[in-house]
Amino acid sequence: MFKRFIISLYTVSLCFTMFAQQEEPLQPKDSIQQEECYELTNPGARVLYANYYGKMFQYYFEKTVKEVKDENGTKSIQYLWRGLNKKKKPSKYFNIMGLGEGYITMVKIENGAYYMTYDFGWSCFPGERSGYLLKIPQNLKVGDVLEGGTLKFVSKGGTGKTFKNNELSCVDFKVVDESELETKAGKIRCLKITGKIIGTCNTLEINTTETYYIAKNIGIVRQESSTGSTFEAVEIDYGEEP
């Protein structure tokens, strides 16, 4: 029971006890040739992720680029995040949490380097934050070590309680492989990076091993956690070139 409780916190208390229906994958548009970084950067770009605990489907999570601003080589990107049920509609639980319309996040990309402040694990809570988890440069190769950071953020639990002292750090992240990854959104060439997330989240002590499969113009294609939770892209729209 305790393990189930931990997992529910890990996925922002949004786990549902239902199985994924078989979906016809949406064929992605041709990738924009202007490859800038390992993240969504084109206006209208969208990725729909399916979340599983083991083989059990939990919910969908959608990320969409709402606005892009470019000032002196620094991009400011606004994202809309939404949690969806198995029918890809806003779920009742998200409405109860006050997230029925989703929530907005902002990131900056400097000189092609993306500073990750959200993944799909402990750091996915909406709320005030400072710092970053990982610096992901524009160009990476197998063997490269990534610069880890520390993220401080405020979050709310399922009961509405506010937690102000969350602090997470990424350590020992490195690129361990490059390969074609089979997904419902098609074959995607990805870099595989692994490392640990440590710290405190909602009063819990965190020490998990994380694996990210990342691709240019997309960002995270697949995320695996030692807690047993997996997120994987099932639909991709690359948006329009600015």
Secondary structure as the mmCIF struct_conf table of DSSP 4:
data_model
#
loop_
_struct_conf.conf_type_id
_struct_conf.id
_struct_conf.beg_label_comp_id
_struct_conf.beg_label_asym_id
_struct_conf.beg_label_seq_id
_struct_conf.end_label_comp_id
_struct_conf.end_label_asym_id
_struct_conf.end_label_seq_id
HELX_RH_AL_P HELX_RH_AL_P1 PHE A 2 TYR A 10
TURN_TY1_P TURN_TY1_P1 THR A 11 SER A 13
BEND BEND1 THR A 17 THR A 17
HELX_LH_PP_P HELX_LH_PP_P1 PHE A 19 GLN A 22
HELX_LH_PP_P HELX_LH_PP_P2 GLU A 24 PRO A 25
STRN STRN1 LEU A 26 LEU A 26
HELX_LH_PP_P HELX_LH_PP_P3 GLN A 27 ILE A 32
BEND BEND2 GLN A 33 GLN A 33
BEND BEND3 TYR A 38 GLU A 39
BEND BEND4 ASN A 42 ASN A 42
TURN_TY1_P TURN_TY1_P2 PRO A 43 GLY A 44
STRN STRN2 ARG A 46 TYR A 53
TURN_TY1_P TURN_TY1_P3 GLY A 54 LYS A 55
STRN STRN3 MET A 56 GLU A 71
TURN_TY1_P TURN_TY1_P4 ASN A 72 GLY A 73
STRN STRN4 THR A 74 LEU A 84
TURN_TY1_P TURN_TY1_P5 LYS A 86 LYS A 87
BEND BEND5 LYS A 88 LYS A 89
STRN STRN5 PRO A 90 PRO A 90
HELX_RH_AL_P HELX_RH_AL_P2 LYS A 92 ILE A 96
TURN_TY1_P TURN_TY1_P6 MET A 97 GLY A 98
TURN_TY1_P TURN_TY1_P7 GLY A 100 GLU A 101
STRN STRN6 TYR A 103 GLU A 110
TURN_TY1_P TURN_TY1_P8 ASN A 111 GLY A 112
STRN STRN7 ALA A 113 MET A 116
BEND BEND6 PHE A 120 GLY A 121
HELX_RH_3T_P HELX_RH_3T_P1 TRP A 122 CYS A 124
BEND BEND7 GLY A 127 GLY A 127
STRN STRN8 ARG A 129 GLY A 131
BEND BEND8 LEU A 133 LEU A 133
STRN STRN9 LEU A 134 ILE A 136
BEND BEND9 GLN A 138 ASN A 139
TURN_TY1_P TURN_TY1_P9 VAL A 142 GLY A 143
HELX_LH_PP_P HELX_LH_PP_P4 ASP A 144 ASP A 144
STRN STRN10 VAL A 145 VAL A 145
HELX_LH_PP_P HELX_LH_PP_P5 LEU A 146 LEU A 146
STRN STRN11 GLU A 147 GLY A 148
STRN STRN12 THR A 150 LYS A 156
TURN_TY1_P TURN_TY1_P10 GLY A 158 THR A 159
BEND BEND10 GLY A 160 GLY A 160
STRN STRN13 THR A 162 THR A 183
TURN_TY1_P TURN_TY1_P11 LYS A 184 ALA A 185
STRN STRN14 GLY A 186 CYS A 201
TURN_TY1_P TURN_TY1_P12 ASN A 202 THR A 203
STRN STRN15 LEU A 204 ALA A 215
TURN_TY1_P TURN_TY1_P13 LYS A 216 ILE A 218
STRN STRN16 GLY A 219 SER A 225
TURN_TY1_P TURN_TY1_P14 SER A 226 THR A 227
BEND BEND11 GLY A 228 GLY A 228
STRN STRN17 SER A 229 ASP A 237
#
